[in-house]
């Protein structure tokens, strides 16, 4: 029981920050490029309850952690974007989609800086150190997972914006089936191993950047 409480205390705060700022970044970018949909609906917010999906944000990641899964993933309620309201829809959607993973990268760096500060101050609290490490890891996971080139993930939408019109329309048709494709790839194996290796590599690189 104590170990479960420990995991909850070090996992939940960085997870809530990660998903909240990820989704808010999408909404802010959409507003910057001309679409106020997320703003009107109150989704450009640092309030986690605006973005939490009970299953994707809490139940599934928690279950995977309890089962000692080598790869933990989940999702938040997607920020609504009316692509037609963007000033240059095809181009601007690239930036709107990239804003979420970019926010996770910045947060991973900030958690790493915080971990470095703990070291310089001689702070050896297991909770604080593990929370900061989890902050780096969770944000790297969210960044890389969302950059997979499968719509409706951010990477898929970025690719739709980059491809020529005909190819982008073909890829966009996969969006209703995208999450089923991702889950299928996870079930047959390989994707979790691939992502885990990238997560470890990117997390180590970020920690080295701050001298750890």
NORPEFEN-V576998 format. One line per field, one symbol per residue. phi: phi as a letter, one per 40 degrees, with the letter a starting at -180 (. if undefined). A space follows every 50 residues. Layout:
phi=???
This chain:
phi=.cccccccccccdccccccccdcccdcccccdchbcdccccgccaccdcc bcbdcccbccdccccccfccbbaaabccccbcdccccbdccccccccccc dccccccccccccccccdcccgcbcdccccccccccccccdccccccdcb cccdcccccdcccddcccccccccdcbdccccccccccghcccdcccccc ccccccccdbgb
